[in-house]
């Protein structure tokens, strides 16, 4: 099963227009936001992240609903966050 994880946009990277820093459950990573070029993304916006790409812009309410679901998965979600925390990507 492949799931997207909500992340809050922290910073746009003007030197790389397709990249942004996103906070995913306390872990900050650079992700590609190029698929959302038509969206006016700004710090504080929420996006659904999968494999380093922002797939869609979502509301804070939608983000919380997804996070509640993921937290309900328990250990599988914790394992995913641990892998993200220890990765050396961005």
C-alpha positions in Angstrom: 0.0 0.0 0.0 1.4 3.4 -0.9 0.2 6.4 1.2 0.9 10.1 0.9 1.9 11.8 4.1 0.8 15.4 4.9 3.6 18.0 5.2 3.5 21.6 6.0 5.4 23.8 3.7 8.1 25.7 5.6 10.1 27.4 2.9 10.3 27.9 -0.8 13.8 27.7 -2.3 14.0 30.5 -4.8 17.2 29.2 -6.3 15.4 25.9 -7.1 11.8 26.8 -8.1 10.6 23.2 -8.0 12.0 22.5 -4.4 10.6 23.4 -1.0 11.3 22.5 2.6 8.4 20.7 4.1 7.8 19.6 7.7 6.5 16.0 7.8 5.6 15.1 11.4 8.6 17.0 12.8 11.0 15.9 10.1 12.1 18.6 7.6 13.0 17.5 4.1 13.4 19.1 0.7 10.7 17.9 -1.7 9.8 18.5 -5.3 6.7 20.8 -5.7 7.0 21.0 -9.5 3.8 19.0 -10.0 1.9 21.9 -8.2 3.4 24.7 -10.3 -0.1 26.1 -10.9 -0.7 26.4 -7.1 0.4 29.5 -5.2 2.2 27.5 -2.5 3.5 29.5 0.5 4.8 28.7 3.9 2.0 27.3 6.1 0.3 25.5 3.2 -0.2 21.7 3.5 0.7 19.3 0.7 0.4 15.5 0.4 3.9 14.1 0.0 4.8 10.7 -1.6 8.3 9.6 -2.5 9.7 13.1 -2.3 7.0 14.8 -4.4 4.1 17.0 -3.4 1.1 15.4 -5.1 -1.6 17.8 -4.1 -2.3 20.9 -2.0 -4.6 20.0 0.8 -6.3 21.9 3.6 -5.2 21.8 7.2 -8.4 19.9 8.0 -7.6 17.3 5.4 -4.0 17.0 6.6 -5.3 16.4 10.2 -7.7 13.7 9.0 -4.9 11.9 7.1 -2.5 12.2 10.1 -5.2 10.8 12.4 -5.6 7.8 10.0 -1.8 7.3 9.8 -1.5 7.4 13.5 -4.2 4.7 13.7 -1.8 2.5 11.7 0.5 2.5 14.6 3.9 0.9 14.2 3.8 0.9 10.4 3.6 4.7 10.4 6.2 5.0 13.1 8.6 2.8 11.1 8.1 5.1 8.1 8.8 8.2 10.2 11.9 6.6 11.6 13.2 5.8 8.1 12.5 9.4 7.1 14.4 10.8 10.2 17.5 8.7 9.5 17.6 9.2 5.7 20.3 11.4 4.3 18.1 12.9 1.6 17.7 16.7 1.8 
